[in-house]
Amino acid sequence: MVMSGSAQWINKSFVFDATTREYRIYVPPAYNPAVPASLVITLHGLGDNMMGFSTLGFNYIADTANIIIICPQAIEDPLAGTAWNSGAGYAGVYYPNASVNDVGFINALVDAAKADYSIDPSRVYLCGFSMGGFMTERMALQSNQNFAAFASMSGTIGSAISVYNPGRSVPIAHFHGTSDSTVYYTGNEFGIDADSLVKFWTLNNNSTNAPDSVRLPDAAADNITIDKFTYNGLNPDQEVLFYRMNGAGHDILYQPANDMTELMEVWMFFRRHQNTTLGMQKRSIDQNIIIYPNPATDFIDVIIPSSVEKAKIELFTNLGELIYSAIIKDSSHYINLKNIKKCNGVYLIRVSGVSFNHTEKIIIEN
C-alpha cells in the first residue's frame, strides 16, 4: 500500500483486479482508535477526480462527528474520461468502463479502511454526485451488505441496470434539481427519472405511500425552493428521503448561498441509520425466488421456496401504480398478462412475506 500526503488527507493506493486503484482518505484530528469512527465513501462525477471532489467540505463535518472520509478515483475511460461502471451510458449505446469491477473495488475500500483504522462496521455509508450518484444507486441495488445507508445527489439508476433486487429494505436519500440540464429531472437520458427512482425505493422498502412533506425556509435569494419528502415505515431501515430542489441545476447546494447545505443533510440522514445483519432465512428466500420469463409477453411465472407458507405478489407500473395483486400459498404462481391492462415497458414485481420483501424489474411486451 502506497501512502503520501500532508495534514489529515492522505493519498493511498492498492492493487485490485491487477490495476492500481487510488483514493484519498481523511482522518479527523480527534480520531481515537478506542472510539470506532463512522466511514463515509464519496464518489465523484464523470470527468472529475478524487482531488477535486475531496474539496467539497465533508471533512469539516468529519472533524466534529468522528467520521473517516474516503474519496476514491474512477478509472479513465477511453471516450468518456474518468468514469464509474455505474450503468449510466450514452443513448443506451455506450456505457463507460463497462468491464471495470467498481462494485468490487468499492467493497475493497471498506475492507482496506477497516484494516487500517478503527471503523464501526454498523456505520459505513456511501454517497455520490452525478455519475457517482448512479454508482451509489448501483451499489444499493446490487451490493449493499457493507453499508448502513446510501445517498445519491443528481444521479439515479442507470439504464444498463437490469436487476432490481436489493434483497432488503435500504435506507436511501435522493437529491435532485428540477432544472438539472445534465441529468434531467424528467426525461433522464441516462437512466430512470427521479420520481420513478423514489417510487421504486418506497416499494422496495414497503414505506408509506403518503410522505411527510415540508418546504424548507426560503431564506436565500437563489431562485430555488426545496421540498423535503420523508417516507417512513415500521422500522428505520424503511426510510426513503427525497429532496426536490425546485429550480436547481446540476449542482451541490451550500448555505448561505442556498437554503441548505446538501452534505450536511446527507450526514444527518446517515447518522440515523445503522447496518442490520440479514437473517439467513431471508437471504435463502431471496436467492431462491425465480421470476420468468423476462421480457414477458403473455404470462409471468413466480416460483418461491416451498418453506414459505404464504406470500403476496404485486405488479406495479414504473410509476408505482398497482395493476395486479394476489395472495399465494403454493410454491408457484401463474400471472396471465392477457387479463391485465398494460403497455409495453418496464414494470416492478414484488414478492413479499413475513420475513422477506423481494422486488425485481421486469419488461412486459405486448
C-alpha positions as CSV (number, residue, x, y, z in Angstrom):
1,M,0.0,0.0,0.0
2,V,1.4,3.4,-1.0
3,M,0.9,6.5,1.3
4,S,1.7,10.1,0.7
5,G,0.3,13.5,1.6
6,S,0.1,16.0,4.4
7,A,-2.2,17.2,7.1
8,Q,-5.3,14.9,7.5
9,W,-5.8,14.0,3.9
10,I,-3.7,11.0,2.8
11,N,-3.4,9.6,-0.7
12,K,-3.4,5.8,-0.9
13,S,-3.5,3.1,-3.4
14,F,-3.7,-0.7,-3.7
15,V,-3.8,-3.2,-6.5
16,F,-7.3,-4.5,-7.3
17,D,-8.1,-6.7,-10.3
18,A,-4.5,-6.3,-11.5
19,T,-5.0,-2.5,-11.6
20,T,-3.6,0.1,-9.2
21,R,-6.6,1.9,-7.7
22,E,-6.2,5.2,-5.9
23,Y,-8.1,7.0,-3.2
24,R,-7.9,9.8,-0.7
25,I,-8.7,9.3,2.9
26,Y,-9.4,12.0,5.6
27,V,-8.9,11.2,9.2
28,P,-10.2,13.8,11.7
29,P,-7.7,15.3,14.1
30,A,-9.6,13.9,17.1
31,Y,-9.6,10.3,15.8
32,N,-9.1,7.9,18.6
33,P,-8.8,4.1,17.8
34,A,-10.6,3.4,21.1
35,V,-13.7,5.1,19.7
36,P,-14.6,3.4,16.4
37,A,-15.4,6.0,13.7
38,S,-18.1,6.1,11.1
39,L,-16.9,5.6,7.4
40,V,-18.3,7.7,4.5
41,I,-17.3,6.9,1.0
42,T,-17.9,9.7,-1.5
43,L,-18.0,9.1,-5.3
44,H,-17.1,11.9,-7.8
45,G,-18.9,12.6,-11.1
46,L,-18.0,11.9,-14.7
47,G,-14.7,13.5,-15.6
48,D,-13.9,14.6,-12.1
49,N,-11.3,13.2,-9.8
50,M,-10.6,12.4,-6.2
51,M,-8.5,15.6,-5.7
52,G,-11.3,17.9,-6.8
53,F,-14.1,16.0,-5.1
54,S,-12.3,15.8,-1.8
55,T,-12.6,19.6,-1.5
56,L,-16.5,19.5,-1.2
57,G,-16.3,20.0,2.5
58,F,-17.3,16.7,4.0
59,N,-14.1,16.9,6.1
60,Y,-15.4,19.8,8.0
61,I,-18.4,17.7,9.2
62,A,-15.9,14.8,9.9
63,D,-13.9,17.0,12.3
64,T,-16.7,17.1,14.8
65,A,-18.7,13.9,14.0
66,N,-16.0,11.2,14.3
67,I,-16.1,10.3,10.6
68,I,-13.4,9.0,8.3
69,I,-13.9,10.1,4.7
70,I,-12.8,8.2,1.6
71,C,-12.8,9.8,-1.8
72,P,-11.8,7.2,-4.5
73,Q,-10.6,7.7,-8.0
74,A,-12.5,6.3,-11.0
75,I,-10.6,4.8,-13.9
76,E,-10.1,6.8,-17.1
77,D,-12.5,5.6,-19.9
78,P,-11.1,5.9,-23.5
79,L,-14.0,8.1,-24.6
80,A,-15.7,9.5,-21.5
81,G,-12.9,10.5,-19.2
82,T,-12.9,9.3,-15.6
83,A,-16.0,7.2,-15.1
84,W,-17.6,4.6,-12.8
85,N,-19.1,1.4,-14.2
86,S,-22.4,2.7,-12.9
87,G,-24.8,1.5,-15.6
88,A,-25.4,5.1,-16.9
89,G,-24.5,5.4,-20.6
90,Y,-25.0,7.4,-23.7
91,A,-28.3,6.9,-25.5
92,G,-28.4,3.3,-24.4
93,V,-25.4,2.6,-26.7
94,Y,-22.1,3.3,-24.9
95,Y,-21.5,2.6,-21.2
96,P,-18.2,3.9,-19.9
97,N,-15.8,1.4,-18.2
98,A,-18.4,-1.4,-18.6
99,S,-15.8,-4.1,-17.9
100,V,-14.4,-2.4,-14.7
101,N,-15.3,-4.1,-11.4
102,D,-16.1,-0.9,-9.5
103,V,-18.6,-2.8,-7.3
104,G,-15.8,-5.0,-6.0
105,F,-13.4,-2.0,-5.7
106,I,-15.8,0.0,-3.5
107,N,-16.3,-3.0,-1.2
108,A,-12.5,-3.5,-1.1
109,L,-12.2,0.1,0.0
110,V,-14.3,-0.7,3.1
111,D,-12.1,-3.7,3.8
112,A,-8.9,-1.5,3.5
113,A,-10.3,1.1,5.8
114,K,-11.2,-1.5,8.4
115,A,-7.7,-3.0,8.2
116,D,-6.0,0.4,8.8
117,Y,-8.4,2.2,11.1
118,S,-10.9,1.6,13.9
119,I,-14.2,1.6,12.0
120,D,-17.7,0.9,13.4
121,P,-18.9,-1.7,10.9
122,S,-22.5,-0.8,11.5
123,R,-21.9,2.8,10.5
124,V,-20.5,2.6,6.9
125,Y,-22.2,4.8,4.3
126,L,-21.9,5.6,0.6
127,C,-22.9,8.7,-1.4
128,G,-22.1,10.2,-4.7
129,F,-22.8,13.1,-7.1
130,S,-23.9,12.8,-10.8
131,M,-22.3,9.6,-12.1
132,G,-21.1,9.0,-8.6
133,G,-24.8,9.1,-7.7
134,F,-25.6,6.5,-10.4
135,M,-22.8,4.3,-8.9
136,T,-24.2,4.8,-5.4
137,E,-27.6,3.5,-6.7
138,R,-25.9,0.5,-8.3
139,M,-24.3,-0.4,-5.1
140,A,-27.6,0.0,-3.2
141,L,-29.3,-2.3,-5.7
142,Q,-26.6,-5.0,-6.1
143,S,-24.1,-4.9,-3.3
144,N,-25.4,-3.2,-0.2
145,Q,-24.2,-5.6,2.5
146,N,-21.4,-3.4,3.8
147,F,-23.4,-0.2,4.1
148,A,-26.0,1.1,6.5
149,A,-27.4,3.8,4.2
150,F,-27.0,5.5,0.8
151,A,-27.4,9.0,-0.7
152,S,-27.4,9.9,-4.4
153,M,-27.1,13.5,-5.5
154,S,-28.2,14.2,-9.1
155,G,-27.8,10.6,-10.2
156,T,-30.4,7.9,-10.5
157,I,-30.4,4.2,-11.6
158,G,-28.6,3.7,-14.9
159,S,-30.4,2.3,-18.0
160,A,-28.0,-0.6,-18.2
161,I,-29.1,-1.9,-14.7
162,S,-31.5,-4.8,-15.3
163,V,-31.5,-6.4,-11.9
164,Y,-33.5,-4.5,-9.3
165,N,-33.1,-6.8,-6.3
166,P,-31.6,-5.2,-3.2
167,G,-32.7,-8.1,-1.1
168,R,-33.6,-5.9,1.9
169,S,-35.0,-2.6,2.9
170,V,-32.3,0.0,2.1
171,P,-32.3,3.4,3.8
172,I,-31.7,5.9,1.0
173,A,-31.8,9.6,0.2
174,H,-32.0,11.3,-3.1
175,F,-31.4,15.0,-4.1
176,H,-32.4,16.3,-7.5
177,G,-32.8,19.7,-9.1
178,T,-35.9,20.2,-11.3
179,S,-33.8,22.4,-13.7
180,D,-30.9,19.9,-13.9
181,S,-29.7,20.2,-17.6
182,T,-27.3,17.2,-17.3
183,V,-29.3,14.5,-15.6
184,Y,-32.8,15.7,-16.4
185,Y,-35.4,15.6,-13.6
186,T,-37.9,14.3,-16.2
187,G,-36.7,12.6,-19.4
188,N,-33.4,11.4,-18.0
189,E,-31.3,10.2,-20.9
190,F,-29.0,8.1,-18.7
191,G,-31.5,6.2,-16.5
192,I,-34.8,6.4,-14.8
193,D,-36.3,9.7,-13.7
194,A,-36.1,11.0,-10.1
195,D,-39.8,10.4,-9.3
196,S,-39.6,6.8,-10.6
197,L,-36.4,6.3,-8.5
198,V,-38.2,7.4,-5.4
199,K,-41.2,5.2,-6.2
200,F,-39.0,2.1,-6.6
201,W,-37.3,2.6,-3.3
202,T,-40.6,3.2,-1.4
203,L,-42.0,0.0,-3.0
204,N,-38.9,-2.0,-2.2
205,N,-38.8,-0.7,1.4
206,N,-42.5,-1.1,1.9
207,S,-42.6,2.6,3.0
208,T,-45.6,4.7,3.4
209,N,-47.3,5.8,0.2
210,A,-48.1,9.3,1.6
211,P,-44.9,11.0,2.7
212,D,-44.4,13.6,5.4
213,S,-43.6,16.8,3.3
214,V,-42.2,20.1,4.2
215,R,-40.9,23.1,2.3
216,L,-37.6,24.3,3.8
217,P,-37.4,28.0,4.7
218,D,-36.7,30.1,1.6
219,A,-34.1,32.4,3.0
220,A,-31.5,32.6,0.2
221,A,-32.0,34.7,-2.9
222,D,-31.2,31.9,-5.3
223,N,-34.5,31.3,-7.1
224,I,-34.6,27.8,-5.6
225,T,-37.1,26.3,-3.2
226,I,-36.6,22.9,-1.6
227,D,-39.4,20.4,-0.8
228,K,-38.4,17.6,1.5
229,F,-40.4,14.3,1.4
230,T,-39.9,11.7,4.1
231,Y,-41.3,8.1,3.6
232,N,-41.2,6.0,6.7
233,G,-42.2,2.5,7.7
234,L,-42.4,0.3,10.8
235,N,-38.6,0.3,11.2
236,P,-35.8,2.8,10.5
237,D,-34.5,0.7,7.5
238,Q,-37.6,1.6,5.5
239,E,-36.8,5.3,5.4
240,V,-36.7,6.9,2.0
241,L,-35.8,10.6,1.8
242,F,-36.3,12.9,-1.2
243,Y,-35.2,16.5,-1.6
244,R,-36.8,18.0,-4.7
245,M,-34.8,21.2,-5.4
246,N,-37.2,23.3,-7.4
247,G,-35.2,25.5,-9.9
248,A,-31.8,24.0,-9.0
249,G,-29.4,22.7,-11.7
250,H,-26.7,20.1,-11.7
251,D,-25.1,21.4,-8.6
252,I,-24.5,20.7,-4.9
253,L,-26.2,23.3,-2.7
254,Y,-24.5,25.1,0.2
255,Q,-25.5,27.7,2.7
256,P,-25.6,30.7,2.8
257,A,-25.9,30.9,-0.9
258,N,-28.7,28.3,-0.8
259,D,-31.3,27.3,1.7
260,M,-29.4,24.1,2.8
261,T,-26.0,22.5,2.8
262,E,-26.6,19.3,0.9
263,L,-23.7,17.4,2.5
264,M,-24.9,18.2,6.0
265,E,-28.4,16.9,5.1
266,V,-26.7,13.7,3.8
267,W,-24.9,13.3,7.1
268,M,-27.9,14.0,9.2
269,F,-29.7,11.2,7.3
270,F,-26.8,8.8,7.6
271,R,-26.4,9.2,11.3
272,R,-29.9,7.9,11.9
273,H,-29.1,4.5,10.4
274,Q,-27.0,1.5,11.5
275,N,-26.5,-1.6,9.4
276,T,-28.7,-4.6,10.4
277,T,-27.5,-8.1,9.5
278,L,-29.8,-10.0,7.3
279,G,-31.0,-13.3,8.7
280,M,-30.1,-16.5,6.9
281,Q,-33.7,-17.3,6.3
282,K,-34.3,-14.1,4.4
283,R,-31.2,-14.5,2.3
284,S,-32.2,-18.0,1.4
285,I,-35.7,-17.0,0.4
286,D,-34.4,-14.0,-1.8
287,Q,-31.9,-16.2,-3.5
288,N,-34.4,-18.9,-4.4
289,I,-37.2,-16.7,-5.8
290,I,-37.5,-17.2,-9.6
291,I,-39.5,-14.8,-11.8
292,Y,-39.6,-15.6,-15.6
293,P,-39.7,-15.0,-18.5
294,N,-38.1,-11.6,-18.7
295,P,-39.1,-9.9,-21.0
296,A,-42.6,-11.3,-20.7
297,T,-45.4,-11.3,-23.2
298,D,-48.4,-13.5,-22.3
299,F,-47.6,-14.6,-18.7
300,I,-45.2,-14.4,-15.7
301,D,-44.4,-17.4,-13.6
302,V,-43.3,-16.8,-10.0
303,I,-41.6,-19.6,-8.1
304,I,-40.9,-19.3,-4.3
305,P,-39.3,-21.8,-1.9
306,S,-41.6,-24.4,-0.5
307,S,-40.7,-23.3,3.0
308,V,-42.8,-20.1,2.5
309,E,-46.3,-20.7,3.7
310,K,-47.9,-17.6,2.2
311,A,-46.7,-14.8,0.0
312,K,-48.1,-11.7,-1.7
313,I,-47.4,-10.9,-5.3
314,E,-47.9,-7.4,-6.6
315,L,-47.2,-5.9,-10.1
316,F,-46.6,-2.2,-10.4
317,T,-46.0,0.2,-13.3
318,N,-42.7,2.1,-13.2
319,L,-44.5,5.0,-11.5
320,G,-45.9,2.8,-8.8
321,E,-49.5,2.1,-9.9
322,L,-50.7,-1.3,-8.7
323,I,-52.1,-3.3,-11.6
324,Y,-52.1,-6.8,-10.1
325,S,-52.2,-8.3,-6.6
326,A,-52.6,-11.9,-5.3
327,I,-52.0,-13.9,-2.2
328,I,-50.5,-17.3,-3.0
329,K,-50.0,-20.4,-0.8
330,D,-48.3,-22.6,-3.3
331,S,-44.7,-22.7,-4.4
332,S,-45.6,-21.3,-7.9
333,H,-48.0,-18.7,-9.3
334,Y,-49.0,-18.0,-12.8
335,I,-49.9,-14.4,-13.8
336,N,-52.0,-14.3,-17.1
337,L,-50.9,-11.0,-18.6
338,K,-53.7,-11.2,-21.2
339,N,-56.2,-10.3,-18.5
340,I,-54.2,-7.2,-17.3
341,K,-54.4,-3.8,-18.9
342,K,-50.9,-2.8,-19.8
343,C,-48.5,-1.2,-22.2
344,N,-45.0,-2.0,-23.4
345,G,-42.5,-1.0,-20.9
346,V,-40.7,-1.5,-17.5
347,Y,-42.7,-2.8,-14.5
348,L,-41.8,-3.8,-11.0
349,I,-42.9,-7.1,-9.4
350,R,-42.8,-7.5,-5.7
351,V,-43.0,-10.8,-3.8
352,S,-43.3,-10.3,0.0
353,G,-44.0,-12.3,3.1
354,V,-43.5,-12.3,6.9
355,S,-39.7,-12.3,6.7
356,F,-38.8,-11.1,3.2
357,N,-39.5,-8.4,0.6
358,H,-38.2,-9.2,-2.9
359,T,-38.5,-6.7,-5.8
360,E,-37.4,-7.1,-9.4
361,K,-37.7,-5.0,-12.6
362,I,-39.5,-6.8,-15.4
363,I,-40.1,-5.8,-19.0
364,I,-43.5,-6.5,-20.5
365,E,-44.1,-6.6,-24.2
366,N,-47.5,-6.8,-26.0
